Amino acid sequence: MKWTKQRLNNLFFFIGVAAVVAMLFTFDVSFAQLWQHLCHAGYWLLPIIGIWVFIYGMNAIAWQTIIKSKTGPAGHVGFWRVYRLTITGYALNYATPVGGLGGEPYRILELSKDIGREHATSSVILYAMMHFFAHFWFWFSSIFIYLALAAVGDLPFTPAIATMLGAAVIFCLAAFRIFSKGYRKGLVVKAIRWAGHLPGLSGWSKRFQEKHAVSLRNIDEQIASLYSQDKRAFYASLLWEYFSRVAQSLEVMFMLLLFGIDGGGGPQGLLLSFLHSILIVSFTTLFANLIGFLPMQLGVQEGGFVLSVAAMGLPAAMGIFVGIICRFREIVWIAIGILLMRLDGLFGHGTPPPHVISHHQKSQYE
């Protein structure tokens, strides 16, 4: 088991390294142009990259809230441990296709050393659900921000825009209903059954359900219990995740200020720039998640920034700049995440607490 986990850790590490190399060679601009953009950003690169220290911290608090709710004091996992796994998990999510699912298996693998496989699996699934749930609330609230700015004449409101906003409202409400069912009844068993309808996966689905029936049922019960038994932890985690999306908008706001776009200056102008930044991030993340099957969302994020910036009445060149700087920031944080993964892999995490060591695993620790 230990050898297998080490091999998996190495696999995740090499995926991350390959992603960094691929991203460096897939910029839509030459290295000379990239250097010009970085020089243009100058000292603003520090807050643009540095703000993610706090964003990942908010993500880690949201996840740790779920872990505490599921395991209690006996399964305590330190904040810095969760923080490292948060950064590394997102680094792998940036690097892999299919909606960025590469980080979840790694998080389960590592967290199972602390709280056992079932608790680790349910906690990681719950956090992933909360992350997407907060995204939908972020998109939903952005609709009303746009309507408010349109009402004061700051942004246009045409029949086409009204149609898109209406479709976005329906899309979010439908997602809220799906998430509500998932939080009340769990979704792992249903997801495995649904996978059985895909070509070539019918046999695997049946075998997996038969072999892990008890574990899957326990995981679903743990997922359902968060909302039904600990609403305080549920809403606390949701709020931390939601405001991490809001904090992400500061990254774009810094770039707007770099270009001298400050809404006229003063507190009112800064607030207006910040609201514009929220809308830019909201539209871009929605666009990127709809086409999230592309590895590292190559070209999708940049295109989303160009379109969203243009919708705000700003020059397309601004959108290209924002996309390139954000891509550079991703490379920096992927490198940090992969470094943290390698450090954990080299030095290990130590012996799991006795309450998470199963009988068939004890021999490797004795």
C-alpha positions in Angstrom: 0.0 0.0 0.0 2.8 2.4 1.0 4.6 1.7 -2.3 1.5 2.2 -4.3 0.7 5.6 -2.7 4.3 6.7 -3.3 3.9 5.8 -7.0 0.6 7.8 -7.1 2.3 10.7 -5.5 5.0 10.6 -8.1 2.4 10.4 -10.9 0.7 13.5 -9.6 4.0 15.3 -9.3 5.0 14.5 -12.9 1.5 15.6 -14.1 2.1 19.0 -12.4 5.6 19.4 -13.8 4.3 18.6 -17.3 1.5 21.1 -16.9 4.0 23.9 -16.0 6.1 23.1 -19.1 3.0 22.9 -21.3 1.7 26.2 -20.0 5.0 27.9 -20.6 5.0 26.9 -24.2 1.4 27.5 -25.0 1.1 31.2 -24.4 -0.6 33.0 -27.2 2.3 35.5 -27.2 6.1 35.2 -27.7 8.4 35.1 -24.7 9.5 38.6 -25.7 5.9 39.9 -25.6 5.3 38.0 -22.3 8.3 39.7 -20.8 6.9 43.1 -22.0 3.6 42.3 -20.3 5.3 41.3 -17.1 7.5 44.5 -17.1 4.3 46.5 -17.7 2.7 44.9 -14.6 5.9 45.7 -12.6 5.4 45.8 -8.9 1.7 45.2 -9.3 2.7 41.5 -9.8 3.3 41.3 -6.0 -0.3 42.0 -5.0 -1.7 40.1 -8.0 0.2 36.9 -7.0 0.1 37.6 -3.3 -3.7 38.0 -3.0 -3.9 34.3 -3.6 -2.2 33.6 -0.3 -5.4 34.9 1.3 -7.7 33.3 -1.3 -6.3 29.9 -0.7 -6.4 30.5 3.0 -10.2 31.2 2.7 -10.5 28.0 0.7 -8.6 26.1 3.3 -10.8 27.4 6.1 -13.9 26.4 4.2 -12.5 22.9 3.7 -11.3 22.6 7.3 -14.8 23.6 8.5 -16.2 20.6 6.7 -13.5 18.3 8.0 -14.1 19.3 11.6 -17.9 18.8 11.1 -17.4 15.3 9.7 -14.7 14.0 12.1 -15.0 16.0 15.4 -12.1 16.5 17.7 -10.7 13.0 17.2 -10.0 13.7 13.5 -8.4 17.1 13.9 -6.3 18.1 10.9 -4.1 21.1 11.4 -4.7 24.3 9.3 -1.3 24.3 7.6 -1.8 20.7 6.5 -5.2 21.6 5.0 -3.7 24.8 3.5 -0.9 22.8 1.7 -3.3 20.3 0.4 -5.6 23.1 -0.8 -2.8 24.7 -2.8 -1.5 21.4 -4.2 -5.0 20.2 -5.1 -5.8 23.4 -7.0 -2.4 23.2 -8.8 -3.4 19.7 -10.1 -6.9 21.0 -11.0 -5.3 23.7 -13.1 -3.2 21.0 -14.8 -5.8 18.4 -15.7 -8.8 18.1 -18.0 -12.4 17.0 -17.3 -13.4 20.1 -15.3 -10.2 20.1 -13.2 -10.7 16.9 -11.3 -7.0 16.0 -10.9 -6.7 17.5 -7.4 -9.5 15.5 -5.7 -7.9 12.0 -5.9 -4.7 13.5 -4.5 -6.5 15.2 -1.6 -8.3 12.0 -0.8 -5.1 10.0 -0.9 -3.3 12.4 1.4 -6.2 13.2 3.8 -6.9 9.5 4.3 -3.6 9.4 6.2 -5.2 11.7 8.8 -8.8 10.7 9.1 -9.3 7.5 7.2 -10.5 6.8 3.7 -14.3 7.2 4.1 -14.1 10.5 6.0 -11.4 11.8 3.6 -13.6 10.9 0.6 -16.7 12.4 2.0 -14.9 15.6 3.1 -13.2 16.1 -0.3 -16.5 15.5 -2.2 -18.3 17.9 0.1 -15.7 20.5 -0.3 -15.7 20.1 -4.1 -19.5 20.4 -4.0 -19.2 23.5 -1.9 -16.7 25.0 -4.2 -19.0 24.7 -7.2 -22.1 25.6 -5.1 -20.4 28.9 -4.2 -19.6 29.5 -7.8 -23.3 29.4 -8.7 -24.1 31.8 -5.9 -21.3 34.1 -7.2 -22.7 34.0 -10.7 -26.3 34.4 -9.4 -25.4 37.5 -7.3 -23.4 38.9 -10.3 -26.6 39.0 -12.3 -28.1 41.5 -9.8 -24.9 43.5 -9.7 -25.1 43.9 -13.5 -28.8 44.9 -13.2 -28.0 47.5 -10.6 -25.2 49.0 -12.7 -27.4 49.0 -15.8 -30.2 50.7 -13.8 -27.9 53.7 -13.1 -26.7 53.8 -16.7 -23.2 52.5 -16.1 -23.7 49.4 -18.3 -25.9 48.7 -21.3 -29.1 46.7 -21.1 -30.3 45.4 -24.5 -32.8 42.6 -25.3 -29.9 40.3 -26.0 -28.4 41.0 -22.6 -31.8 40.5 -21.0 -32.1 37.1 -22.6 -28.6 36.0 -21.5 -29.3 37.2 -18.0 -32.6 35.4 -17.9 -31.0 32.2 -19.1 -28.3 32.6 -16.4 -31.0 32.9 -13.8 -32.7 29.7 -14.9 -29.3 27.9 -15.1 -28.4 28.9 -11.5 -31.8 28.0 -10.1 -31.7 24.6 -11.8 -28.2 24.1 -10.3 -29.5 25.1 -6.8 -32.2 22.4 -7.0 -29.6 19.7 -8.0 -27.3 20.7 -5.2 -30.2 20.7 -2.7 -31.0 17.1 -3.6 -27.3 16.1 -3.4 -26.9 17.7 0.1 -30.1 16.1 1.4 -29.6 12.6 0.0 -25.9 12.3 -1.0 -24.9 11.6 -4.6 -22.0 9.2 -4.8 -24.1 6.0 -5.3 -26.2 7.8 -7.9 -23.1 9.0 -9.7 -21.6 5.5 -9.8 -25.0 4.2 -11.1 -25.1 7.0 -13.7 -21.6 6.1 -14.9 -22.9 2.6 -15.6 -25.0 4.0 -18.4 -21.9 5.2 -20.3 -20.5 3.0 -23.0 -18.0 0.4 -21.6 -18.6 1.3 -17.9 -21.6 -0.9 -17.2 -19.6 -3.8 -15.8 -17.2 -1.6 -13.9 -20.1 0.2 -12.2 -21.8 -3.0 -11.1 -18.6 -4.5 -9.7 -17.7 -1.3 -7.9 -21.1 -1.0 -6.3 -21.0 -4.6 -5.2 -17.5 -4.4 -3.8 -17.9 -1.0 -2.0 -21.6 -1.0 -1.3 -21.2 -0.3 2.5 -18.5 2.4 2.0 -20.4 4.2 -0.7 -23.5 4.2 1.5 -21.6 5.5 4.4 -20.0 8.3 2.3 -23.4 9.4 1.1 -24.7 9.4 4.7 -21.8 11.6 5.7 -22.5 14.0 2.8 -26.2 14.2 3.7 -25.4 14.7 7.4 -23.5 18.0 6.9 -26.6 20.0 5.8 -29.1 18.1 8.0 -27.1 18.0 11.2 -24.6 20.9 11.1 -26.1 23.8 9.2 -23.8 26.2 11.0 -20.7 24.5 9.5 -22.5 24.2 6.1 -23.2 27.9 5.8 -19.8 28.9 7.3 -18.1 26.9 4.6 -20.3 28.3 1.9 -19.6 31.9 3.0 -15.8 31.4 3.1 -16.0 29.9 -0.4 -18.2 32.6 -1.7 -16.1 35.4 -0.4 -13.0 33.8 -1.8 -14.6 34.3 -5.2 -15.2 38.0 -4.3 -11.6 38.3 -3.1 -10.4 36.9 -6.5 -11.9 39.9 -8.1 -9.2 42.1 -6.5 -6.7 40.5 -8.8 -8.5 42.0 -11.8 -9.1 45.3 -10.0 -5.4 45.6 -9.5 -4.9 45.3 -13.3 -7.6 47.8 -14.0 -5.9 50.3 -11.7 -2.6 49.5 -13.5 -4.2 50.7 -16.7 -5.6 53.8 -14.9 -9.2 52.5 -14.9 -10.4 53.7 -11.5 -14.0 54.7 -12.2 -13.2 58.4 -11.8 -11.1 58.0 -8.6 -12.1 58.2 -5.0 -13.9 55.6 -2.9 -16.9 55.7 -5.3 -14.7 55.1 -8.3 -12.8 52.3 -6.6 -16.1 50.6 -5.7 -17.2 50.9 -9.3 -14.0 49.3 -10.5 -14.4 46.5 -8.0 -17.9 45.8 -9.1 -16.7 45.7 -12.7 -14.0 43.3 -11.6 -16.5 41.0 -10.0 -18.5 40.9 -13.3 -15.4 40.2 -15.3 -14.4 37.3 -13.0 -17.9 36.0 -12.9 -18.3 35.9 -16.7 -14.9 34.5 -17.3 -15.2 31.7 -14.7 -18.6 30.8 -16.0 -17.2 30.6 -19.6 -14.2 28.6 -18.5 -16.2 26.1 -16.4 -18.7 25.5 -19.3 -15.7 24.4 -21.4 -13.7 23.0 -18.5 -12.8 19.7 -20.3 -9.7 21.4 -21.9 -6.4 20.8 -20.0 -5.5 24.0 -18.2 -8.4 25.5 -20.0 -5.9 26.6 -22.7 -7.2 29.6 -24.6 -10.6 29.5 -22.8 -9.7 31.7 -19.9 -8.0 34.2 -22.1 -11.0 34.3 -24.5 -13.3 34.7 -21.5 -11.4 37.7 -20.3 -11.4 39.3 -23.7 -15.2 38.9 -24.0 -16.0 40.0 -20.5 -13.7 43.0 -20.6 -15.3 44.0 -24.0 -18.7 43.7 -22.4 -17.6 46.3 -19.8 -16.8 48.7 -22.6 -13.1 48.3 -22.1 -10.5 47.7 -24.9 -9.8 44.1 -26.0 -6.1 44.7 -25.4 -7.0 45.0 -21.7 -8.6 41.6 -21.7 -5.6 40.0 -23.4 -3.3 41.6 -20.8 -5.5 40.3 -17.9 -5.6 36.8 -19.4 -1.8 36.6 -19.8 -1.0 37.9 -16.3 -3.6 35.5 -14.8 -2.0 32.7 -16.7 1.4 33.6 -15.4 0.0 33.7 -11.9 -1.4 30.2 -12.4 2.1 29.0 -13.4 3.6 30.5 -10.3 1.0 28.9 -8.0 1.2 25.5 -9.8 4.9 25.5 -9.3 4.4 26.3 -5.6 1.8 23.6 -5.3 4.0 21.0 -7.0 6.9 22.0 -4.7 4.7 21.5 -1.7 3.7 18.1 -3.0 7.3 17.0 -3.5 8.2 18.2 0.0 5.3 16.1 1.5 6.4 13.2 -0.6 10.0 13.4 0.4 9.5 13.9 4.1 6.2 12.1 4.5 3.4 13.0 6.9 4.3 10.5 9.6 2.2 7.8 11.1 -1.5 8.2 11.0 -3.3 8.4 14.3 -4.3 5.0 15.7 -8.1 5.6 15.1 -7.5 5.7 11.3 -5.2 2.7 10.9 -7.3 -0.3 9.8 -6.4 -3.9 10.9 -4.9 -4.8 7.5 -2.7 -1.7 7.6 -1.2 -2.0 11.1 1.6 -4.2 10.1 3.4 -1.6 8.1 3.5 0.7 11.1 4.7 -1.9 13.7 
